[in-house]
Amino acid sequence: MKVTVSTPSRLHFGLIDFNGGLGRIDGGAGVAISRPRNVLSACSSDAFRVNGPNPALVKDIARKICDKLGKPLPDMEITVEEEICNHAGFGSKTQISLALAYVISRKYGITYASVDELARLVSRGGTSGIGVRAFDRGGFILDCGHSFGPGKDKTSCLPSSASKAKVSPQVMRCDVPEHWRFVLVTPLNYEGSHGKSEVDIFQSNFPVNAAEVERICRIVLMQMVPGILEKDIATFGAAINGIQTLGFKNVEIQLKAPLVPNMLAIMNNNGSYGSGMSSFGPTVFGLADSERKAERIQKAVCDYLSDMDIENQSWITEPNNHGVLISGAENERSVIRGRVLS
């Protein structure tokens, strides 16, 4: 039987506490979006095969999953029909890893009590839990990070790709209004930091000023959360703007200066309620309350990049409020016990 898995991508607004002075670190906020997305299908075969744009990456992830399970690569043909671009700020590695963990575990009849266990299998979510929660249920997500210090969840400051910590606890999750639109623009040949360079950036900029962390916490609790709960796009957008120049998010953006700050300013000057850079970028996003306004923002930024002779890729996308979609299985969430998606 053929099983098809479609995952969202995510926008990460920024880490909340990059100071650790209260014995806790990380924490973050973000949203799941419908595009770009991963779509992969899996069916039985006489050997393990991968079709699609990046077969080496898929095989490497699958091999690591099977090593942890103590199983050989299954007799399965995996076809990647759509792919989230790598190292652009969308959390692509988390989404493809969880999707592969799902189909391989299903093949071997292995079940999990929660998506946290699936994430642990692929070592994702050790700094930010936004991508894991986006895969699970979509929507707006807020998490509270990890305990920090000797004998705690984390003893050093590392990105998710290098951290073995558990997925951070979720504080809240709620739907994003369906009519909101996110304008996404990715300048090409400006790859986001990853691997050793990402680790070095984390460690060389820790800790950030405690006063900035306190300011971020106030913005998130008293502006971003009320904005999403009350469906107040202006308040929510103002919160996104407010955290771009603070804490570790400011570090991330300044690594892409002046290009990214200019793109954010153009978005806001052309009607965006708020704009930011997702994770390490280089993707920037703007927030609009209609398709027409989103198109105006998109055109303004793309025109700027064109004038600079910078190639880009852009989307206008709606929020994803359901997470992963799985078709072709009798029980669509059978790998995660008690979580059936009809």
ZAVO-845211 format. One record per residue (C-alpha): residue number from 1; residue in one letter; x, y, z. Coordinates in steps of 0.001 Angstrom, whole numbers, plus 500000, padded with zeros to 6 digits. Example, Ala and Ser with C-alpha at 12.3 -4.5 7.8 and 13.67 -1.06 7.14 Angstrom:
BEGIN
[node 1 'A' [512300 495500 507800]]
[node 2 'S' [513670 498940 507140]]
END
This chain:
BEGIN
[node 1 'M' [500000 500000 500000]]
[node 2 'K' [501231 503467 499117]]
[node 3 'V' [501344 506001 501953]]
[node 4 'T' [501749 509724 501249]]
[node 5 'V' [502989 512150 503904]]
[node 6 'S' [502627 515924 503509]]
[node 7 'T' [504352 518107 506098]]
[node 8 'P' [504135 521859 506695]]
[node 9 'S' [507143 524104 507030]]
[node 10 'R' [507503 526574 509859]]
[node 11 'L' [508452 530170 510522]]
[node 12 'H' [510528 530618 513657]]
[node 13 'F' [510150 534107 515103]]
[node 14 'G' [513130 533848 517453]]
[node 15 'L' [514577 532286 520593]]
[node 16 'I' [513202 533891 523739]]
[node 17 'D' [515910 533377 526375]]
[node 18 'F' [519503 533264 525195]]
[node 19 'N' [520815 534274 528612]]
[node 20 'G' [520099 531360 530947]]
[node 21 'G' [520285 533428 534117]]
[node 22 'L' [517067 531931 535512]]
[node 23 'G' [518252 528373 534936]]
[node 24 'R' [516377 528015 531685]]
[node 25 'I' [517359 528575 528055]]
[node 26 'D' [515867 528648 524557]]
[node 27 'G' [512076 528954 524324]]
[node 28 'G' [510541 530142 521106]]
[node 29 'A' [507489 531161 519119]]
[node 30 'G' [506487 530453 515550]]
[node 31 'V' [503811 529319 513133]]
[node 32 'A' [503257 526411 510773]]
[node 33 'I' [502665 527370 507141]]
[node 34 'S' [501225 525464 504203]]
[node 35 'R' [503986 526210 501714]]
[node 36 'P' [506696 525305 501022]]
[node 37 'R' [506051 521728 502075]]
[node 38 'N' [507452 518219 501919]]
[node 39 'V' [505384 515596 500142]]
[node 40 'L' [506780 512086 500083]]
[node 41 'S' [505241 508740 499255]]
[node 42 'A' [506368 505295 500350]]
[node 43 'C' [505439 501885 499008]]
[node 44 'S' [506770 498341 499240]]
[node 45 'S' [509638 497393 496953]]
[node 46 'D' [512258 494673 496561]]
[node 47 'A' [514938 496976 498048]]
[node 48 'F' [515351 500412 499622]]
[node 49 'R' [515166 503067 496924]]
[node 50 'V' [514836 506859 496921]]
[node 51 'N' [513566 509036 494079]]
[node 52 'G' [513588 512807 494166]]
[node 53 'P' [515751 515915 494282]]
[node 54 'N' [518067 515012 497199]]
[node 55 'P' [518331 511212 497467]]
[node 56 'A' [521636 511223 499378]]
[node 57 'L' [520131 513259 502236]]
[node 58 'V' [517042 511045 502430]]
[node 59 'K' [519143 507872 502457]]
[node 60 'D' [521411 509263 505166]]
[node 61 'I' [518479 510184 507421]]
[node 62 'A' [516784 506826 506787]]
[node 63 'R' [519991 504941 507588]]
[node 64 'K' [520388 506783 510904]]
[node 65 'I' [516751 506054 511807]]
[node 66 'C' [517193 502355 511085]]
[node 67 'D' [520460 502239 513046]]
[node 68 'K' [518647 503616 516097]]
[node 69 'L' [515820 501126 515623]]
[node 70 'G' [518281 498271 515200]]
[node 71 'K' [516720 497453 511841]]
[node 72 'P' [518008 497222 508259]]
[node 73 'L' [516833 499693 505656]]
[node 74 'P' [513352 498453 504739]]
[node 75 'D' [512323 497117 501346]]
[node 76 'M' [510621 500363 500434]]
[node 77 'E' [510593 502883 497609]]
[node 78 'I' [510415 506496 498778]]
[node 79 'T' [509585 509253 496316]]
[node 80 'V' [510007 512887 497361]]
[node 81 'E' [507413 514736 495275]]
[node 82 'E' [507852 518179 496853]]
[node 83 'E' [510742 519423 498962]]
[node 84 'I' [511240 522274 501429]]
[node 85 'C' [514427 524119 500460]]
[node 86 'N' [517337 523400 502788]]
[node 87 'H' [519086 525959 505021]]
[node 88 'A' [516593 528708 504192]]
[node 89 'G' [514856 529120 507573]]
[node 90 'F' [511904 526747 507081]]
[node 91 'G' [513042 523873 509327]]
[node 92 'S' [513341 521471 506395]]
[node 93 'K' [515543 518882 508147]]
[node 94 'T' [513074 518446 510998]]
[node 95 'Q' [510129 517936 508660]]
[node 96 'I' [511782 515417 506329]]
[node 97 'S' [513272 513557 509310]]
[node 98 'L' [509914 513205 511061]]
[node 99 'A' [508201 512154 507829]]
[node 100 'L' [510803 509451 507203]]
[node 101 'A' [510643 508307 510821]]
[node 102 'Y' [506897 507935 510412]]
[node 103 'V' [506952 505802 507259]]
[node 104 'I' [509864 503623 508394]]
[node 105 'S' [508327 503030 511826]]
[node 106 'R' [505008 502196 510199]]
[node 107 'K' [506751 499674 507947]]
[node 108 'Y' [508175 497925 511011]]
[node 109 'G' [504965 498179 513053]]
[node 110 'I' [506543 500433 515680]]
[node 111 'T' [504297 502890 517544]]
[node 112 'Y' [504990 505870 519787]]
[node 113 'A' [503101 507479 522644]]
[node 114 'S' [503634 510991 521271]]
[node 115 'V' [505359 513010 518587]]
[node 116 'D' [508063 513752 521183]]
[node 117 'E' [509211 510128 520941]]
[node 118 'L' [509292 510337 517155]]
[node 119 'A' [511386 513519 517454]]
[node 120 'R' [513759 511819 519876]]
[node 121 'L' [514343 509071 517297]]
[node 122 'V' [515638 511641 514787]]
[node 123 'S' [517307 513956 517352]]
[node 124 'R' [515245 517027 516498]]
[node 125 'G' [513779 519706 518750]]
[node 126 'G' [516745 519951 521114]]
[node 127 'T' [516761 523762 521019]]
[node 128 'S' [513459 524810 519483]]
[node 129 'G' [510344 522665 519583]]
[node 130 'I' [508491 524766 517005]]
[node 131 'G' [509226 522484 514052]]
[node 132 'V' [508222 519321 515906]]
[node 133 'R' [504965 520897 517111]]
[node 134 'A' [504294 522294 513624]]
[node 135 'F' [504551 518756 512246]]
[node 136 'D' [502210 517478 514947]]
[node 137 'R' [499312 519968 514956]]
[node 138 'G' [500337 523122 513104]]
[node 139 'G' [499117 526549 514222]]
[node 140 'F' [500838 529155 516391]]
[node 141 'I' [503186 527532 518877]]
[node 142 'L' [504946 528810 521981]]
[node 143 'D' [507387 526691 523984]]
[node 144 'C' [509333 527340 527183]]
[node 145 'G' [512770 525937 526380]]
[node 146 'H' [514978 523722 528530]]
[node 147 'S' [516381 523676 532038]]
[node 148 'F' [519966 524908 531958]]
[node 149 'G' [523012 524192 534088]]
[node 150 'P' [524921 521251 535582]]
[node 151 'G' [522768 518119 535559]]
[node 152 'K' [519955 519847 533628]]
[node 153 'D' [518461 519327 530157]]
[node 154 'K' [521249 521417 528649]]
[node 155 'T' [524672 522319 529973]]
[node 156 'S' [525791 524328 526952]]
[node 157 'C' [524285 526466 524245]]
[node 158 'L' [523726 524502 521027]]
[node 159 'P' [521335 524610 518042]]
[node 160 'S' [518757 521846 517554]]
[node 161 'S' [520947 520097 514988]]
[node 162 'A' [523690 519603 517590]]
[node 163 'S' [521628 519227 520776]]
[node 164 'K' [520525 515930 522302]]
[node 165 'A' [518030 517569 524674]]
[node 166 'K' [514397 516501 524687]]
[node 167 'V' [511757 518521 522865]]
[node 168 'S' [510918 521589 524935]]
[node 169 'P' [507497 521685 526637]]
[node 170 'Q' [504729 523421 524727]]
[node 171 'V' [503150 526354 526555]]
[node 172 'M' [500350 526988 524081]]
[node 173 'R' [499116 526177 520608]]
[node 174 'C' [496222 527850 518797]]
[node 175 'D' [494903 528247 515278]]
[node 176 'V' [496098 531134 513128]]
[node 177 'P' [493252 532957 511322]]
[node 178 'E' [492804 531305 507939]]
[node 179 'H' [492622 534611 506033]]
[node 180 'W' [496023 535781 507270]]
[node 181 'R' [498716 535529 504634]]
[node 182 'F' [502463 535167 505027]]
[node 183 'V' [504660 536625 502294]]
[node 184 'L' [507888 534629 502022]]
[node 185 'V' [510945 535795 500114]]
[node 186 'T' [514179 533804 500012]]
[node 187 'P' [517225 535456 498423]]
[node 188 'L' [519135 532703 496654]]
[node 189 'N' [522857 532066 497212]]
[node 190 'Y' [522500 533491 500740]]
[node 191 'E' [522286 530182 502590]]
[node 192 'G' [521426 530265 506281]]
[node 193 'S' [524062 529210 508810]]
[node 194 'H' [524210 525504 509599]]
[node 195 'G' [526579 522823 510846]]
[node 196 'K' [529752 523978 512607]]
[node 197 'S' [529223 527637 511693]]
[node 198 'E' [525806 527565 513386]]
[node 199 'V' [527309 526011 516528]]
[node 200 'D' [530064 528643 516571]]
[node 201 'I' [527541 531484 516250]]
[node 202 'F' [525500 530098 519132]]
[node 203 'Q' [528472 529714 521440]]
[node 204 'S' [530207 532990 520574]]
[node 205 'N' [527071 535082 521208]]
[node 206 'F' [525949 533460 524472]]
[node 207 'P' [524803 534947 526789]]
[node 208 'V' [522893 537934 525454]]
[node 209 'N' [521951 540844 527686]]
[node 210 'A' [519367 539869 530318]]
[node 211 'A' [517475 543143 529855]]
[node 212 'E' [516859 542257 526205]]
[node 213 'V' [515547 538824 527192]]
[node 214 'E' [513188 540489 529661]]
[node 215 'R' [511952 542787 526891]]
[node 216 'I' [511362 539816 524565]]
[node 217 'C' [509403 538009 527283]]
[node 218 'R' [507173 541041 527796]]
[node 219 'I' [506518 541397 524066]]
[node 220 'V' [505678 537706 523670]]
[node 221 'L' [503408 537479 526727]]
[node 222 'M' [501703 540863 526558]]
[node 223 'Q' [501574 541482 522810]]
[node 224 'M' [502154 538391 520667]]
[node 225 'V' [499996 535972 522670]]
[node 226 'P' [497036 538380 523071]]
[node 227 'G' [497362 539277 519397]]
[node 228 'I' [496930 535692 518229]]
[node 229 'L' [494262 534798 520805]]
[node 230 'E' [492186 537857 519915]]
[node 231 'K' [492928 537542 516166]]
[node 232 'D' [494346 541073 516241]]
[node 233 'I' [496751 541123 513311]]
[node 234 'A' [498104 544607 514072]]
[node 235 'T' [499077 543673 517627]]
[node 236 'F' [500500 540329 516537]]
[node 237 'G' [502504 541969 513758]]
[node 238 'A' [503828 544653 516094]]
[node 239 'A' [505121 541900 518373]]
[node 240 'I' [506961 540269 515477]]
[node 241 'N' [508561 543616 514634]]
[node 242 'G' [509431 544213 518262]]
[node 243 'I' [511596 541131 518732]]
[node 244 'Q' [513625 541446 515513]]
[node 245 'T' [516114 543886 517048]]
[node 246 'L' [516503 542086 520381]]
[node 247 'G' [518479 539163 521763]]
[node 248 'F' [519740 536377 519555]]
[node 249 'K' [517325 537285 516757]]
[node 250 'N' [519182 540559 516327]]
[node 251 'V' [522438 538590 516092]]
[node 252 'E' [520943 536394 513354]]
[node 253 'I' [519677 539364 511352]]
[node 254 'Q' [522903 541366 511595]]
[node 255 'L' [524754 538418 510065]]
[node 256 'K' [522676 539103 506933]]
[node 257 'A' [522967 542924 507020]]
[node 258 'P' [522283 545108 505155]]
[node 259 'L' [520218 542872 502856]]
[node 260 'V' [517759 541421 505368]]
[node 261 'P' [517149 544664 507335]]
[node 262 'N' [516433 546396 504018]]
[node 263 'M' [513983 543662 502992]]
[node 264 'L' [512172 543911 506334]]
[node 265 'A' [511881 547686 506014]]
[node 266 'I' [510475 547374 502482]]
[node 267 'M' [507859 544892 503674]]
[node 268 'N' [506723 547150 506498]]
[node 269 'N' [506728 550226 504253]]
[node 270 'N' [504433 548414 501816]]
[node 271 'G' [501717 547402 504233]]
[node 272 'S' [503040 544424 506177]]
[node 273 'Y' [501656 544314 509723]]
[node 274 'G' [504956 542815 510824]]
[node 275 'S' [508016 541278 509256]]
[node 276 'G' [510905 539134 510357]]
[node 277 'M' [513584 536663 509413]]
[node 278 'S' [512770 533021 510085]]
[node 279 'S' [515414 531250 512160]]
[node 280 'F' [518878 531825 510624]]
[node 281 'G' [517276 532886 507358]]
[node 282 'P' [517838 534017 504764]]
[node 283 'T' [514048 533802 504283]]
[node 284 'V' [512145 536881 505392]]
[node 285 'F' [508409 536962 505935]]
[node 286 'G' [505717 539597 506068]]
[node 287 'L' [502181 539449 507429]]
[node 288 'A' [499073 540571 505521]]
[node 289 'D' [495323 540241 506015]]
[node 290 'S' [494444 539618 502362]]
[node 291 'E' [495856 538110 499192]]
[node 292 'R' [495852 541511 497474]]
[node 293 'K' [497921 543174 500185]]
[node 294 'A' [500261 540193 500258]]
[node 295 'E' [500855 540508 496514]]
[node 296 'R' [501803 544175 496915]]
[node 297 'I' [504330 543329 499634]]
[node 298 'Q' [505736 540463 497582]]
[node 299 'K' [506191 542652 494491]]
[node 300 'A' [507946 545414 496419]]
[node 301 'V' [510546 543089 497933]]
[node 302 'C' [511096 541106 494741]]
[node 303 'D' [511522 544337 492760]]
[node 304 'Y' [514177 545464 495253]]
[node 305 'L' [516065 542182 494916]]
[node 306 'S' [515777 542321 491138]]
[node 307 'D' [517262 545829 491140]]
[node 308 'M' [520144 544404 493210]]
[node 309 'D' [520562 541507 490721]]
[node 310 'I' [519758 539023 493489]]
[node 311 'E' [517820 535956 492418]]
[node 312 'N' [515038 534943 494757]]
[node 313 'Q' [512185 532575 495365]]
[node 314 'S' [508917 533814 496839]]
[node 315 'W' [505570 532491 498016]]
[node 316 'I' [502323 533749 499457]]
[node 317 'T' [501034 531134 501840]]
[node 318 'E' [498260 530555 504328]]
[node 319 'P' [498787 529158 507834]]
[node 320 'N' [498712 525419 508452]]
[node 321 'N' [496444 524622 511412]]
[node 322 'H' [496479 520823 511244]]
[node 323 'G' [500087 519683 510903]]
[node 324 'V' [501112 516613 508940]]
[node 325 'L' [498631 514973 506579]]
[node 326 'I' [498928 511252 505898]]
[node 327 'S' [496881 509438 503280]]
[node 328 'G' [496686 505833 502176]]
[node 329 'A' [496810 504337 505673]]
[node 330 'E' [493773 502871 507412]]
[node 331 'N' [494743 504731 510566]]
[node 332 'E' [496418 507953 509508]]
[node 333 'R' [498172 508521 512814]]
[node 334 'S' [498696 504863 513695]]
[node 335 'V' [502398 505351 514405]]
[node 336 'I' [501536 507898 517125]]
[node 337 'R' [499090 506147 519429]]
[node 338 'G' [495813 507888 520166]]
[node 339 'R' [496348 510494 517450]]
[node 340 'V' [494078 509654 514517]]
[node 341 'L' [493534 512320 511869]]
[node 342 'S' [490283 511828 509985]]
END
